[in-house]
Amino acid sequence: MTHRAEQFQAALVLGPAPLVAFLLVVCVSVLLYLMYGADSDGTTDVYVAGRSMRPVTNALALAGDYITVITLLTVTGTVALAGFDGMTLAAGGVVAVGVLLLLAQPLHHIGGFTLGDTWQARFPGAATRIAGTVTTLCFCLPLIVVQLVVAGAAVAHLMGLSDLGPAAQVCTAFIGVIMICAASLSGMRGNSVLQVIKTVVLLIAMTVLVGQVLDEFGWNPNRLLVAAADNSVDPARFYEGGLLGGDGATGTLSRLSMHVTVILGAAVAPHMLMRLKSSDRGASARRTVTYTAAVVSVFFALTIVLGLGATAIVGAEGIGAADPEGMAALPVLALQLAADGSSGGLILALTVSMIFLTSLTVVAALTLSSAASLAHDLFAPRVVRGRSATAEIRVMRWSAAAVGALAVVIAVGFQGRNVGFLAQFSLAAAASAILPALVLQLFWSGCTRTGMLWSVYGGLACCVLLQLFGPAVSGQPSSAIPGADIAWFPLEATGLVSVPVGFLLGWAASRVSPSPAARSAYGELDRRVLTGSAGASRDERGPSVPR
């Protein structure tokens, strides 16, 4: 019997607890989304929860936005297979929140709802809003697909379904349908409630699993560390680094590029920037991010212990047999702990619940961000012009359904394939297009609308080009298309090159096309960023659209 078959058999012996937990969480989640969705009347309430979120509550919700199922499974798996390199990746995740802290108060003071609103504050025009929509979709849609694919496979794995391919597709489609309902019927307020619950449940479940891991080693951390190294692929280098990305200069640059991409991309994720605007004041937004950093630090500390536990208990060979990329490290650890202990049903129930909730809430937040950008930035100035806010909300809900349906179809088709390159592209797109445009807009008086647009589209184009011809897509056994080899760019993550390109193009285009009006607009924007005037007092439609 194979390693995976043994795990499936063990899961089936443990009874219906995972399935019961899964269905219970589904019912409660849908009920809460419906309850709070019915209370969403205006655009301010739907998009930013009426700008009434308090720092502690919003921090838990922001941490929920930040902690995706990809973050949970990837970091755990990377620690399990690469040791020290995985730990530095976790540390980089905390640094990303620190970068967001620098932008929190200025972005809240600008006001509005979407990324298009933020850029519109200094560079009016339809092109600015379209750029906001394009970058939001380029970040959100691939990440939604990855979330659904990974969550579907993990839930099917944990419930012991023997035919993993079709079962994972069914789980993916089911989670996707629930997500469409959640994003279409609710708004920021309903998603915030679920994000707070998700964060609390996630931390509790991870703490229980960590306790089970430590109990296996007599609550002796040193024994855990020694066992993890002994069962790794390279005990001598497990705590020294170099297992992720390979040896030599290329390996070092690959790891550096991954850190740059993750830190800068995660810091400016559109759905997280949108949540910052739900705080009541700029100072509250800053405190929100400060508290979020504490929650995220606890989360990453727990993932490191779980990653080490997976290697120590299951072994690198067992993890690799389930998934060569390590994404199955947490599920196989939970299955092993459940099979070894007397509380196996509880362990699997908690694990299934936290993975499903993590996927559902983040996918709903990403879908809401995409739909808000489509409705508010793209359709509102054209289709909904002069009509009530109710019409814009209706367009937003239909947009959420469309984005969700498209993502589900793509995710079902990608089930069983390596979709890691999509997550890398999302983060690289945010780091290379959104971050340069925001920094140049907020902190450089010489930036022009032409420079901002070149920064956005140039950074995106660079990401697409380097990702397409990189090892994440072809040229390696773990690539998305392993049978092809069109790779000439050596790094899997593109941020080390594409982020400087985004800044350089924005600077160069602004120098070539100077604009006195842009400098004048910078003075007004600077006053708003410093004082918050003209940002929080805008009506619920956000910054006006220039005719």
Rosetta blueprint (number, residue, H / E / L):
1 M L
2 T L
3 H H
4 R H
5 A H
6 E H
7 Q H
8 F H
9 Q H
10 A H
11 A H
12 L H
13 V H
14 L L
15 G L
16 P L
17 A H
18 P H
19 L H
20 V H
21 A H
22 F H
23 L H
24 L H
25 V H
26 V H
27 C H
28 V H
29 S H
30 V H
31 L H
32 L H
33 Y H
34 L H
35 M H
36 Y H
37 G H
38 A L
39 D L
40 S L
41 D L
42 G L
43 T H
44 T H
45 D H
46 V H
47 Y H
48 V H
49 A H
50 G H
51 R H
52 S L
53 M E
54 R L
55 P H
56 V H
57 T H
58 N H
59 A H
60 L H
61 A H
62 L H
63 A H
64 G H
65 D H
66 Y H
67 I L
68 T L
69 V H
70 I H
71 T H
72 L H
73 L H
74 T H
75 V H
76 T H
77 G H
78 T H
79 V H
80 A H
81 L H
82 A H
83 G L
84 F H
85 D H
86 G H
87 M H
88 T H
89 L H
90 A H
91 A H
92 G H
93 G H
94 V H
95 V H
96 A H
97 V H
98 G H
99 V H
100 L H
101 L H
102 L H
103 L H
104 A H
105 Q H
106 P H
107 L H
108 H H
109 H H
110 I H
111 G L
112 G L
113 F L
114 T L
115 L H
116 G H
117 D H
118 T H
119 W H
120 Q H
121 A L
122 R L
123 F L
124 P L
125 G L
126 A H
127 A H
128 T H
129 R H
130 I H
131 A H
132 G H
133 T H
134 V H
135 T H
136 T H
137 L H
138 C H
139 F H
140 C H
141 L H
142 P H
143 L H
144 I H
145 V H
146 V H
147 Q H
148 L H
149 V H
150 V H
151 A H
152 G H
153 A H
154 A H
155 V H
156 A H
157 H H
158 L H
159 M L
160 G L
161 L L
162 S L
163 D L
164 L H
165 G H
166 P H
167 A H
168 A H
169 Q H
170 V H
171 C H
172 T H
173 A H
174 F H
175 I H
176 G H
177 V H
178 I H
179 M H
180 I H
181 C H
182 A H
183 A H
184 S H
185 L H
186 S L
187 G L
188 M H
189 R H
190 G H
191 N H
192 S H
193 V H
194 L H
195 Q H
196 V H
197 I H
198 K H
199 T H
200 V H
201 V H
202 L H
203 L H
204 I H
205 A H
206 M H
207 T H
208 V H
209 L H
210 V H
211 G H
212 Q H
213 V H
214 L H
215 D H
216 E H
217 F L
218 G L
219 W L
220 N L
221 P H
222 N H
223 R H
224 L H
225 L H
226 V H
227 A H
228 A H
229 A H
230 D H
231 N L
232 S L
233 V L
234 D L
235 P L
236 A L
237 R L
238 F L
239 Y L
240 E L
241 G L
242 G L
243 L L
244 L L
245 G L
246 G L
247 D L
248 G H
249 A H
250 T H
251 G H
252 T H
253 L H
254 S H
255 R H
256 L H
257 S H
258 M H
259 H H
260 V H
261 T H
262 V H
263 I H
264 L H
265 G H
266 A H
267 A H
268 V L
269 A L
270 P H
271 H H
272 M H
273 L H
274 M H
275 R H
276 L H
277 K L
278 S L
279 S E
280 D L
281 R L
282 G H
283 A H
284 S H
285 A H
286 R H
287 R H
288 T H
289 V H
290 T H
291 Y H
292 T H
293 A H
294 A H
295 V H
296 V H
297 S H
298 V H
299 F H
300 F H
301 A H
302 L H
303 T H
304 I H
305 V H
306 L H
307 G H
308 L H
309 G H
310 A H
311 T H
312 A H
313 I H
314 V L
315 G L
316 A H
317 E H
318 G H
319 I H
320 G H
321 A H
322 A H
323 D L
324 P L
325 E L
326 G L
327 M L
328 A L
329 A H
330 L H
331 P H
332 V H
333 L H
334 A H
335 L H
336 Q H
337 L H
338 A H
339 A H
340 D H
341 G L
342 S L
343 S L
344 G H
345 G H
346 L H
347 I H
348 L H
349 A H
350 L H
351 T H
352 V H
353 S H
354 M H
355 I H
356 F H
357 L H
358 T H
359 S H
360 L H
361 T H
362 V H
363 V H
364 A H
365 A H
366 L H
367 T H
368 L H
369 S H
370 S H
371 A H
372 A H
373 S H
374 L H
375 A H
376 H H
377 D H
378 L H
379 F H
380 A L
381 P L
382 R L
383 V L
384 V L
385 R L
386 G L
387 R L
388 S L
389 A H
390 T H
391 A H
392 E H
393 I H
394 R H
395 V H
396 M H
397 R H
398 W H
399 S H
400 A H
401 A H
402 A H
403 V H
404 G H
405 A H
406 L H
407 A H
408 V H
409 V H
410 I H
411 A H
412 V H
413 G H
414 F H
415 Q L
416 G L
417 R L
418 N L
419 V L
420 G H
421 F H
422 L H
423 A H
424 Q H
425 F H
426 S H
427 L H
428 A H
429 A H
430 A H
431 A H
432 S H
433 A H
434 I H
435 L H
436 P H
437 A H
438 L H
439 V H
440 L H
441 Q H
442 L H
443 F H
444 W L
445 S L
446 G L
447 C L
448 T L
449 R H
450 T H
451 G H
452 M H
453 L H
454 W H
455 S H
456 V H
457 Y H
458 G H
459 G H
460 L H
461 A H
462 C H
463 C H
464 V H
465 L H
466 L H
467 Q H
468 L H
469 F L
470 G L
471 P L
472 A L
473 V L
474 S E
475 G L
476 Q L
477 P L
478 S L
479 S L
480 A L
481 I E
482 P L
483 G L
484 A L
485 D L
486 I L
487 A L
488 W L
489 F L
490 P L
491 L L
492 E L
493 A L
494 T L
495 G H
496 L H
497 V H
498 S H
499 V H
500 P H
501 V H
502 G H
503 F H
504 L H
505 L H
506 G H
507 W H
508 A H
509 A H
510 S H
511 R H
512 V H
513 S L
514 P L
515 S L
516 P H
517 A H
518 A H
519 R H
520 S H
521 A H
522 Y H
523 G H
524 E H
525 L H
526 D H
527 R H
528 R H
529 V H
530 L H
531 T H
532 G L
533 S L
534 A L
535 G L
536 A L
537 S L
538 R L
539 D L
540 E L
541 R L
542 G L
543 P L
544 S L
545 V L
546 P L
547 R L
